[in-house]
């Protein structure tokens, strides 16, 4: 399982300007507006005993590779880890260079979704509020066509099963919508299900319902989240088909 997760962290392609006092920048100083071309987690650690992703290994460092080949290491303090599968690159502010979306967890506050760039932490949601409470990202896109990027995740996919959508604007993340009854992860799985698709009529979030019986597509119009079932969930192939704009 550990090897499977390491392999996934290297190959996952679907889907971070100033660090907090607790985050240190290492290896090399980044030039302003340097472009990130790839990101990965390093510094394996077992200091956060949760194991929601199937093993006891989390990560202490986010390593960024820049377009000029230089590398940066953003190392968390001992009371936090990256509790995630792989970093996700997305141009959040429209400047043509990607930021990095990650899940980081606190020993006391649980998970939060954070955005980093080459200078450190750019923005973050609040921590859920309790140790061993996690969130599973769906992805990021301009979901409502207003020119700003939204990032979506399932808050506590095993407990609250709540979709939350946050808009990144003026360097901040603001929650703009939420909807209960959806999930995208089961305890022990070393992957996150679903994602964001665009079948020619704008982006849709793909998840399953709370009981894992239906594949769901959810649209956001800027104010309201509108879910609809696409068909029965039978296996991961049902979700892959939905993401490929086919019947589940």
Order of alpha helices (4+ residues) and beta strands (2+ residues): alpha-beta-beta-beta-beta-beta-beta-beta-beta-beta-beta-beta-beta-beta-beta-beta-beta-beta-beta-alpha
